[in-house]
Amino acid sequence: MERKKKGIIEEQQLKVRRGQSLYILIVCSLLYMINCMDRQVLAVVLEPMKQDLGLSDSQAGIIMTVFLLSIALFAFPISYLVDRWSRRKALGLMALFWSAFTFLTGVGRSFLGILVPRTLVGMGEAGFASGGTAMISAVYPVKERARAMGMFNAAIPLGIGLGVILGGFLSRHFGNWRVPFFIFAVPGIILGALALFMKDYRSVKTVDDAGRSMGLFRTGIALFRIPTLRWIYVGNAMLNVTVYSFLMWGPAYIMRAQGISEDEAGMLIGIVSLLAIIGAPLGGILTDYWTKRHPRGRITVPLVSMLVMSLAYVLTILFEMRGIGVAFAVVLGLVMVIPAPAFAAITQDVATPDRKGMAFGMNSFSMYVLGGGWAPLLIGYASDRLGGGAHGLKVALMFAGVGGIIGAVALMAAARHYVGDREKASGYVLQEDS
């Protein structure tokens, strides 16, 4: 049968009290924070780990890239299953899975001993952002959605900042580089259990315009046929070439350039990352504000912030975070995550209700496969070919600044289609079996 009301199926399926929606937002945000801590901790312990295990920059880059690509390759299929199964159970089990392999990363004694568990951590984390985004969007109305996404995405810089600060401190003062992996696994297990108590909403069938059921592959093709999503995916991928170059290699670069230890480098990069806590909710607020005044406001805010970010990134690397380079690093930290809530909101705006989780899952897939996931490997390879050390890594990192500029161009293309695609999604009539 057909739903008589259009474009609001997610609100119909999950009516919750304010306290329940807040519980979902808090648990999902804390889990996202732990997720990002587990992702980022390797970057701050990379130098002592390399020395302990005898790894090259290229091998370190392979570990980081395979980790990111494992997130990418499993993001869409897992988000597809999340939309078909229980989001509550899926989010809880994912947290338990990635936490277990975070612990096992600390046990690794060789290149493969680190590569395999890190790959499995990536698999566990792959569908969380899309599942959390779909869950939160289901309990917050459209007028509050970007703001809620801003709070959710504030967990990214908070997790990144805490990951490098606590990771560097624990490594330096409580034994060795393995300790942070053991410690960080614990809160993920606790929060994974708490996720099982969130209120869930009923899964629905994915159908095409003729009412026929759609599988994984056809759903992916359908998402790329939406012009706004296509360009948003490309833009976000290019943005993350710059972002992941900084996040994955920034601590090692600062340690080499300034001759400092991992706890000091972790503090510097951590402070820069924590500044993005302001940027994430600010991005949501600015996006909601500008959207009310301009139909393409969701596109304008991330476009401008990406151009500013690229410039700040290049100058931060050029001046090695010394002197005036610190000021540029502050700007980088503030604007780096401003686009995130807008991207999340856009994927929900232009996707039909039965594909919202998958729309964000494809965003994660594209973000890594089309750009950001390859950045650590390419930076490590280029660094080795340029002689390694601080200079080789510096030159390699400088080239990554072009990512945000290319991404901004892609967003200009997305802006041409956004209003029309949003209207099509809002007029969608969901088909269900009788």
C-alpha positions, 0 to 999 in steps of 0.5 A, a space after each residue: 500500500 502507499 503512505 498518504 503522507 509524503 517525505 516524513 516516513 522516518 518521523 512517523 516510524 519513530 515518535 519519541 519523547 525529548 528525553 529519548 531523542 537526547 539519549 540517542 544523541 548523547 550515546 551516538 555522539 559519545 560512541 562517535 567520539 570513541 570511534 575517532 579516538 580509536 582512529 586517531 591514536 595510531 597517528 600519535 604513536 606512529 614514530 615510536 611504533 615505527 622505531 620499535 617494529 622497524 617500519 618505513 614511511 611507506 609501510 606506515 602509510 599502507 597501514 593507515 590507508 588500508 585502515 581507511 579503505 576498510 572503512 570505505 569498502 564496508 561503509 555502504 554494505 553495512 549501512 545497507 544492512 543497518 537500514 534493513 535490520 535494527 539500527 540499535 543492535 547494529 550500532 551496539 555490535 559495531 562498537 563491541 567489534 571495533 573495541 575488541 580489535 583496538 585492544 588487539 592492535 596493541 598486541 601486534 609485534 610486526 607489520 602484519 600484526 598491526 595491519 590485520 587488527 587495524 583493518 578489522 577496526 576499520 570494518 567495525 567502524 565502517 557503518 557507524 557514522 551512517 547508522 548514527 546519522 540515520 538514527 539521529 535524523 529520525 528523532 529530530 525534525 528538519 528544522 533542527 536536523 543540521 544543529 543536531 548533526 552539528 552536535 553529533 559531528 562535534 564528536 569528530 574533533 573531540 575524539 581526534 583531539 583526545 585521541 592524540 593528546 591522551 594517546 601521546 601522554 599514555 604512550 610517553 608516561 605509562 609504558 609504551 605505544 601499546 598502552 593507549 590501544 588497551 585503554 581506549 578499548 574499554 569505553 567503546 565496550 561500555 557505550 556499545 552496551 548502552 546503545 542497545 537500550 536506544 529506541 529503534 525504528 522499523 526498517 523499510 524496503 528500498 524500492 524504485 519508482 515502479 515499486 520494485 525492491 532494490 538490492 545493494 548494487 542498484 541502490 548505490 547506482 540510484 544514489 549516484 544518479 542524484 546530481 547533488 549527491 554525486 557532486 557532494 561525494 566528490 567534494 567531500 572526498 577531495 576535502 578529506 585528501 587535505 584533512 587526512 593528510 594532516 590528521 594521519 601524518 601531522 603528529 609525525 611531521 611535527 615530531 620530526 620538524 620540531 624534534 619533540 616527543 609524542 606527548 608534546 606533538 599530541 598536545 599540539 595537534 590535539 589542541 588544533 583538533 579540539 578547536 574544531 569542537 567550535 567549528 562543528 556546531 558552528 557549521 550546523 548553526 551557520 548552515 541552518 541560519 544561511 539555509 533560511 535566507 538562501 535556498 542553497 545555503 547548505 552548499 555555501 557554508 561548506 564551500 567557503 570553509 573549504 577554501 579557507 581550510 586549504 589556505 590555512 593548511 598549506 601555511 600551517 605546514 609551510 611554517 611547521 606550526 612555529 611562530 605565525 604557523 600557530 595562528 594558521 593552525 588555529 584557523 585550520 582547526 576551527 574550519 576543518 570540520 565546519 563542512 561536516 554537518 552540512 554534508 550530513 544534512 544534505 545527504 538526508 535532504 536529497 535522499 528518499 526516506 528508505 535510503 537515508 542511512 545508505 546515502 550517508 554510507 555512500 558518502 563515507 565510502 566515496 570520501 575514502 575511496 575517491 580521495 581521503 583514504 589514499 592520502 596516507 599511502 601517497 604521502 608516505 610513499 612521496 616522503 620516502 622518495 623525497 628522502 624522508 625525514 622532516 623535509 621529505 614529509 613536509 614537501 609531500 604534505 604541501 601537495 595535499 592542500 589542493 584537495 580542498 580547492 578541488 572539493 570547493 569546485 565540486 560543491 559549485 556544481 552541486 549547488 546547481 542541482 540541490 534545490 530540485 533534488 531536495 524537492 524530489 525527495 520531499 515528494 517521495 511516496 514510499 511503497 510498502 507491502 500490504 
